[in-house]
Amino acid sequence: MVGPDVLAASYKYAPSPVDFWGAWIIRRQRHISLFERPYEYMTTMSDLKEVKSNTSHRKHSHNLSAGHNIDLRKPSVTTVLPDGDSPDLEGLSADEAALVALGYKQEFKREFSLWTTFCVSFAVLGLLPSFASTLYYGMGYAGTGGMVWGWLISWVFIQCVAMGMAELCSSMPTSGGLYYASAVLAPPGYGPYAAWITGWSNWCTQVTGAPSVNYALSAMILAAASITNPNYVPTDYQTFLLTVFIMLQHACISSMPTLWIARYNSYGSTLNMIGLVVVIIMIPASVTGMPATATTPAVPKFLPSSQVWSIQNGTEWPDGIAVLMSFIAIIWTMSGYDAPFHLSEECSNAAVASPRAIVMTAGVGGLAGWALQLVVGYTVIDIPSIIGSDLGQPWASYLIQVMPQKTALAILALTIICAYSMGQGCMVAASRVTFAYARDGCFPASFWIKRVNKHTHTPVNAVWFNTSVGICLLLLIFGGPIAIGAIFSVGAIAAYVAFTIPIFIKTFFVGNRFRRGPWHLGKFSKPIGMMACSFILVMMPILCFPSVRGKDLTSQLMNWTVVVYGGPMALVNIWWVLSARKWFKGPVINVEHHMLGREDAVVNGVETSDSDSAPNYSSKKAELDGEVLPMTEVR
């Protein structure tokens, strides 16, 4: 066995995910994980060279070594072939070969491009409907100052998180995403636990995404009905049924073939972009201000900058804390840019296109979102009346306050259409995450959830599993606005916990030994990672603060995020201690591989842990003792 000190001297790069899976491939019986004894399987790494490939088309290598001609596909990522073993890469495209080198077989059609991947991600981001859904927090906690300052400051740090995630995505483009990265990069012995916590936290984000968006969508639809008919007052029962109806529609769309989904999201994202631009133009063009009355002075169409950029504290905390609390609006809004990571197994040239889509989504979304914040900040008239409006939807209340009713309804209708597209994008991204985790046995019914429909080639079972869980979460509607509002803050905190764990491990444990993909941050990787991690460490407790404190704090005004998120995560940790640590060993390979030089030595990826049915591959290895195997370097 090679110790850490010897390894560090002989191999200057931390093992890439491909290195791990190449080494894990030889552990063929009972899913014995590399994470149990990592250094034992890395003894040949010092003999390898790190090579990069800039090609994405098919080609073959012809290497002559030890008197053998080797014709092997060159994947677009660096791989490792320990003990003469190799994934079966024959006849695969560059993307397929890269995925196989990571330990997974290609199960989806790669029909997403950079643009369509960005479209899904931007649809999940849904700037206009997300802003409308979270206006209560951004405006209610710190006023217009929190909206403009808060968005600008937090966007800088969120962009750091996005760039750190993109670097991970380029190195390991698989649907498992953050969960896979945590497993591979964690220190020896901690890989399965890191994957377990990251995976469940990310799944909490994904499974609450569509319900929270569709709940806000239903609230806007019913608010529009209330505007046109002032005598109509929506009930919780009506809101629940409408939200469930929308969830079922999105589930049907998300069960379609990949190409259909890609086209649908392309149209939806284009509409989201157009709608955002239209709203940013229509609001300043349509606002009327407020004429003077006997008791109130006139309010201009646009407020002075001195007022807009000042903080109007709506909490019982100091101004600085109030601004930090307002960050929940942008954190929840900007939590969808990880979608390209989860769609990377359906994207062509994934090691480059997927990370670019992540950075594009965070960059374009952050800039456009800040423009919308400025427009609203300069035109809002009375914040308390918006927050306390009987309509129950601050965005609808704001529109009615600052412009004519017909124009307000037109903008609200456009927001509703964009929100519908966003909810469907959330459903697609969540289904891919659930499929990836089920493929590795994380759920009790993984054998059913991970099945890919033979007609659509999409994870239909995962779609309907998430839909069922989401409908159950919507029962919180009957607990009141504070209870259902918890799914927004849970989505925010769970997302960034999952985002940050692998970035934290890469930055503080792996450091400069991290093996990069074709898209990377270079010398800025560590400082950007440190900024991202610092931001999340500060924000985690802030997101759990209630707006009031002391004697004013009641059960109705309590922030239940710590319970709604902390409770399930506590159960997940208990499950780990009692059971999961005994059987969960991290991501599971499912590819066919072979021993080079022996045509009959073909090994299939193991799907069960039944040792009785597992063939004795150790004997096949013994047959090769004393033989000289061809040494192959895959570039």
C-alpha positions, 0 to 999 in steps of 0.5 A: 500500500502506498501512503499519502506521503509517498503518493504526494511525492510521486504524483503532483495532481489530485486524482481526477474523477476519471482516475477514481473510477478507473481505479474503482473499476478493478473492484468488481465484487460486491461494490467495494468502494475506492473510498474505503482504501483509496491509496491502495488503488492509486499506486500506478498513478505516478506512471501516468501523464496528464493529457488534455484533449481539445477535440470533441469528434470521434477518432482513434489512437494507434499506440504501439507498446510491448509489441501490441497494436492498441486501437482505443478511443480517446475520451475528452477527459484524462483517464487511468488504466490501472492493472491493465484494465480499461473501460470499453470505449470502442465505437463511442463518441467523445462525450460518451467515452468521457462518461464511461471513463467516469464510470457510467454508461450513456443512457440518454440522447445527447440532444442538448446544445450550449444554447438549449442547456442555457435555455433550460437553466435560464428557465429554471432561474426564471428571473421575472417570476422568481422576482415576483415570487420573492418580492416580499423578502427583498422589499419587505426586509430592507426596502429599496436599499436592500433590493439594489444594494443587496442584489448587487453585493450578493450577486458578486459572491453568487457568481463566485459560487457559479464559477466554482461549480462550473470548474467542477462540472468541466472536470466531471460532467455527469448528472450526479453533479455536486454529489459525484464531485463531493464523493470523489474529492473528499478526504480518504474515508469521507467520500460516501458521507460527503456524497450522502449529505450533498446529495440529500441537500441538493435533492431537497432543493430540487424537489421543492423547486417546482412546488414553490414556483407553481404555488407562486404561479397559482397565487398570481393567477388567483390575484389576477382574478381578484383584481378583475373581480374585487368580490372574489377572495381565493381560498387555500383549497382553491390554491392547492387544487390549482397548484396540483393541476399545474404540477400534473401538467409539468410532469406530463411535459417532462416525461416527453422525449429529450428533443421535445423537452429541449425545444419546449424549454428553448421557446420558454426561455426565449419567452422569459428573456423577452418578457423580462426585457418587456417588463423592464421597459413597460414599468418606467413607461407606464408608472403614473406616480401619485397626485397630491391629496389633502393629507398626502403630498404628491409622489413623483413617477421616479423616486430620488436616488437618495431615497432608493439607495437608502435602507428602509428596515422592515425587521427588528434587527439592525440595518446590516442584518436586515440587508443580509436577510434580504439576500434570500430573494436573490439566493432563491432566485439564483439557485437554478444555474446548476441545471446544466450540471445535471443535464450534462449527460444529455449535452454535446461537448458537455465538458465545455458547454455545460460549465459555460452554460452555468456561468452564462446563466449566473452572469446574465441572470444577475445583471438582468435581475439587478436591472429589474430591481432598479426599475421597481426600486425607483417606482415603488410608492408605498412598501407597507401597503404592498406587503400587507395587501389583501391580494396576497401577492406583493408583485400584483399589489405593486403593479396595481399601485404604480400603473393603470389596471389594464397595464398591470394585468398585462404585465401580470399575465406575462409574468404568469406565462414565464412562471409556467415555463420556469416551473416546467424547467424546475421539474426537468432538472429535478428529475435528472437529479433524482434519476442520478441518485436513484442510479446509485441506490440512494432511495428505498425504491431506487430500482423503480425510480432509475428506470429510463422509459424505453420509448422516450429515453427519459427518466419518467419514473423519476419525474412522477416520483418528484411530482408525488413528493411535491404534491405532498409538500403543497399540503403546507398551504393549509398551514398558512403563508408562513408554513408554505413560505418555508419551502422558499427559504429551504430551497435557498439554504439547501441549494447553497449547502449542496453547491458549497460542499464540493467547492469547499473540499476542492478549495481547502483539502485538494487545493492546487492538486485538483485536476482541471477539465478543459474549462477552469479558473486557473490561478483564480480558482482558490480565491474564488472558492474561498469567497464562495465558501465564506459567503455561504458560511455567513448566510446559512444562519442569516437565512434562518432568522425571523423578521421579529424577535423578543416578545413580538416573536410568535409561532405565526411569525417564526422562521421555520426554515431550521425545522423544515430543512434541519429536520429532514437533514437530521433524519438523513444523518440518523439514517446514515449512522444506523444503516446507510454507512454500511451499504452506501459507498458513493456513486456506483459504476455501471459500465462494461470494462475489460482487461487489455490484451485478453479478449475474453476478460470482459467485465460488466458493471455490477448492479447488485451486491450479491456475492454469490452471483458475482463471478470470480474476477480475481482468478482471471487476474491470476491467469495474467500473472507473469504476462506482459500487458500492453501499457496504454495511455488515453489522452 
